[in-house]
Amino acid sequence: MAENNTADKVKDGISNIGPTLRSYLRILKLARKPTRKEFFTIAKVAALGILAIGVMGFLFYVLMDIVPEYFIPVRS
């Protein structure tokens, strides 16, 4: 019984490939190449995002490196 259910799922998955591919092709046909201005705007925004994440990571690193020294006693 379980084998039949699995076979049905595989057949359903294979039968859905055609409509899914047609949907993807429709979207690709509507897509267009960005203009030079659009491309550079997107690149700037992405670069700023990467830079912001990097700065935040560096600040967290520095904080976690400096702050524990004030709370953890050093034994000599």
Steps between C-alpha positions, in 0.01 A plus 500: 500500500781742587680415174191590299470831687865580424456414134197729483699784654779452245249500213335816635840668532597410145167619362547840672837564334348630176278772652777604735751541217244694294452733796876555528531566127216754515682693771830487310329639189370796702842570653729754340861602533542786749626832375848613600352741757275230653790257519728746680222597740442135590876443534534801734213385721642147518848634583359722775313203646812284500700784656235554771499130591881500512512807725243350735695175517823686572333706775360185662844340482665801663232519769531131580878537515502808729189466720573162665824638646295729728271224627727199531761532775853414398667266749870525547 
